[in-house]
Amino acid sequence: MGEALTSLQVLNYVSLSAITVLVYDTILLFGDEVTLIWSAAWSFPKVLYIILRYYPFLHLSALFHIRGLANDVPDVCSTYVWYHGFGGVICILPPVSALFTLRVCALYRDSRKVIALVWILWAVETIGELVTTVRVEIGQHGSERPVIHGPGCFTVPKKDMPLYRSELLAWIPALFASCVLFLLTLFKLLHLFRYLFTIDNKKPGYEFIRLELSMLRDGTLYFFLIFIATLLTMVSDLSSKLGYFNDLWHPWFLLLYSIAGSRLVLNIRRNAWVAEPAFDPTSSVDYWGDAQRDAVIEGTILCNDIEAGDGAVTSNIFNR
């Protein structure tokens, strides 16, 4: 029992460290958020951004507060057990994944097959997470009250390995989807490299090529980190020997999702503003297709003359 309570204390320290990093990152980028997010018109992506930016902080803070209670309160602990299951990953991953999916759709606006693929993957991932969460939580606590021992609502869950193995229903689609998003973005990044060695950096339009490169670079990096984080979470969640690591990794897993999603949005809007001072930071950002990029490189049109035409790809990165 003493060892378990010590582990609970360590978990609180880890949760507090994740909360501290979230607060620090929010303060660090608060000026950009006011200019680039809060001043923008309300839209679906803006709602997703607010959820992924602020809900993980509220969720981790609530868990930290409950775990710090000196004495267990049956009603509070019963609510905590359910909230821990239904208020965590299932409320954070789908909105963040939806924002990631919107970003990839912006890159492949001219490909209906890719758009359909990524949204199907998002739907399968979300349904799998929801079904698994309901099954695991009801399987653990549905038939009887949770067993509470000592302060911090320390709970002893049922050791039902078949129940936990069913979590593959959620983790495999999530892992596959994150891998696909990473590969799709990496493909676009590699495709762009050939332009970097052919365009004159003094030619009008070069700054927009750099903007596209920044968008693809950030997407490739963060999607890769999300894939690795999802893989670690799946392995630790399904392994009884890594159960303690999974508890300690969980706050940082949510932290990574929150920071990756928020920075992907802020970086592209900030870079667009720097590349073109006349750009309204509260409006949309357009992504070109190959036809427009070739025209800029060949010098047949200037950046300001680009319009959506045959072969053009105009897609909204944020305010879709």
N, C-alpha and C positions, 0 to 999 in steps of 0.2 A: 504493500500500500504506500509506504514512504517513497519507494522508488517511482511509483506512478505519479505521485504528487510532485516529485522533483522534475519529472518529465513534463508535467503540466506547467511548471514554472519556466522551464526552458522554452516551451512552446510560446508562452507569453512574451518572453524576451525576443524570440524570432518574429512574432506578430508585431511587436512594438517597433522592431527595426524596419519591417516592411511598411508600416504606417508612417514612420519617420521619413523614409525615402519618398513615399507618395506625397506627403506634405511638402517636402523640399522641392520636388519636381513641379508641383502645382505653383508654389511661390515663384520658382525660377521662371516659369513660362506664363505667369499670370498676365503680364502686360500684353503678350501675344494673344492670349485667349480673349482679353477684352476687345482688342482691335479686330481680330480675325474671326472670332466665334460669336461672342455676345452681341456684336454689332450687326451680325448677319441676320437675314430674315429667317424665321422659323421654318425648318424643313425636316424631313425624315432623318437625313444624316446628322443634322444638328442635334436632334433628340438622342440619336445613338451615341454621339460624342459625349453628351452630358452624362449619359448612363455609364459609359465605360470610364469616364474621367473621375466621377465623384462617388458612384455607388460602391466600388471596391473599398474606398476609404471608410464609408459608413458601415459596410459589412464587417470589415476587419476590426473596426473600432468597437462595434457591438459585441463581437466574439471576445475581444480582449477585455471588455468591461465585465462580461458574465464570468469569464474564467478567473477574474480577480476578486470575485465575491468571497468574503471570509466564511460565510455559511451558505449552505444550499437552501434555496427556497423552492419547494416542490413545484408550484405552479410556474415559477419563472424557469426552472430547469426543464420542465416538460416542454414549454414553448421554445426554449433554446435548442433542444434536441431536434425539433422539427425545423426550426429556422436554419440551423446549421446545414441541414440536408437540402431544403427547398429554397433557401435564400442565398446560396453561394454560387457554385459553378453554373448552375442552370440559369441563373439570372444575369450572369456576366458574359459567358462565352458566346451565346447566340447573338447578342447585339454587336460584340466586337467582331465576330466572324462575318456578320452582315456588312459591317463597314469595310472589312477586308475584301469581301466579295464585290462590293460596289467599286472599289478601287480597281480590281482586275477587270470588271466590266468596262470601266473607263478606258483601259488599255486595249480591249478587244471589242470595241463598240461595233466594228464592222463584221464581227463573227457571231452570228446567232447561235451557232453550235457551242462555242466556248461559253457564251453567256448562259445558255440553257444548262450546260454541264456544271458550271460553278454554283448556280442556284439550286440545282438538284442535289449537289453535294452538301450545300448548306442545309437544305431541308432534311436530308437523311441524317446529317449530323445532329441537328436540333431535335428531331423526333427520337433518335437513339438516346440522346442525353436525357430527354424528358421521361421516356419509358423506363430507362435504367434507374433514374433518380426515384421515381415513384415505386418501382419494384423493390429497390434496396431499402428505402426508408420505411415502407410499409412492412417489408419482411423483417426489419429489425425492431420496429417499435409499434407496428399496427395492432398486434394482438394483445399486448400488455404494456404497462407503463415502463419507461426506461429505468434501469437500475442505477440509482444515483449514490455515489459514495463520496462523502466529504465535501470540502469547499470547491468553488469553481465549477459546480455542476459536472464534476468528474463522472463520466458515464462509461459503463461497461457494455459494449455492444455484443450482439450475438456473434459467435464464431461460426458463420455459415459460409464455407468456402464456395460451394456451388452458386450461392447468391452473389458473391463478389466476382466470380468468373463471368457472370452474366454482364458485368460492366464492359466486357469486350464489345457489346452491342453499341456502346457509346464511344469508346476510345478508338476503335479501328476506323470508323468513318471520320472522326475528328483528325486522326493522324493522317489518313489518306487525303482529306480535304486540304489540310495545311501543306502537305507535300505538293499537291497539284498547284495550289496558289503560288508556292515558291518557284516551281518549275516554269509556270507560265510567265511569271515576272522575269525570271532569269533568262528565258528565251528572248524576250523583248530587249533585255539589257544587252545580251550578246549581239542581237541584230543591230542595235544602235552603234556598236563599236566601230563598224565599218564607215560610218559617217564622220566619226571624230577625226579620222586621218585624211579626209578628203575635203572638208570644208575649211575655208579661210576664217580664222577667228576674228578677223576685222570686218567680215562681210555681215551685212544686216541679217539678223535672224540667228546668229550664232548663240546669243544669250538664251534663246528659247530652246536650242538644242541642249545647252547645258542644263536648262530647267528640266527638260525631259530626262536627261541623264540622272539628275538628282532624284527625281521621282522614282525611277527604276532602281537606282542604287539603294535608296532607303527601303523600298518595298522588298527587294531581294534580301537585304540584311535582316529586316524584322520578321519576314515570313520564315526565314531559315531559323531564327531564334525561337519563334513560336513552334516550329516543327520539333526542334530539339526539346523544348520545354514540355510539349505534349507527349513526346516519347518517354521522357523521364517520369512524367506523372502516370502514364499508363503502366509502365513497368513497376513502379513503386506501389501503385494502387492494387495491382494484381498479385504482388509477391508478399507473402506473410512475413518474410525475413526483412522486408524493407518498409514495413508498416510505420515504424517510428520516423524514418526518413520522409515518408509521404506526408505525415503530419507537419513536419518542419518545413517541407518544400511547398506545401499548399499556399501559404500567404504570399510567397515570392512568385508562385505561378500566376496568381491573380494580379500581382503587381506588374509582372512582365506583360501580361495582356493589356492592362490599363495603359502603361507607358507606351507600348508599341502602337496601339491604336491611336492614342492622342498625338504622338509625335509624327505619325504618318500624315495626319491631317494638317497639323500646324506647319510642318516643314514645307509641304508643297505650296501652301498659301503664302508663307513668308518668302519663299524663294521666288514665287511668281511676282510678288510685290517688288522685290529687289531687282528682278530682271526687267520689269516694266513699271516704272514709277507711276505711270498713269493708270495702272491696274487698280480697280476698286477692290479692296481686300474683303469687302462684304458680298461681292458678287461671285459668280462661278469662275472656274478656271477651265480653259479649253485644252483638250489634248489633240494634237494633230495626228493625221494618218500619214502613211508613207508618201502619198501623192503630194501633200502640202510640204512635207519635209524636203522632198526632192526638188520642188520648185524653189524653195528658199536656197538650197545648196547650189542649184544651177543659176541662181540670180534672175530667174524669169519673173518672180514677184517678190515684193517686200513683205515683211512680217505683218504690217498693218493692212495689207491687201488680202490676207488669207480669209477665205470664206468657205463655208461648207458647200462643196460641189460634188462632181463625180469623183468617186474614190476618196472623198474627204471623210475624215473622222473627227467629229466634234462631240466631245463628251464632257460632262460636268463632273469634276473631281469631287466637289464637296456638296454644292447646293443642287442636287439632282431633283 
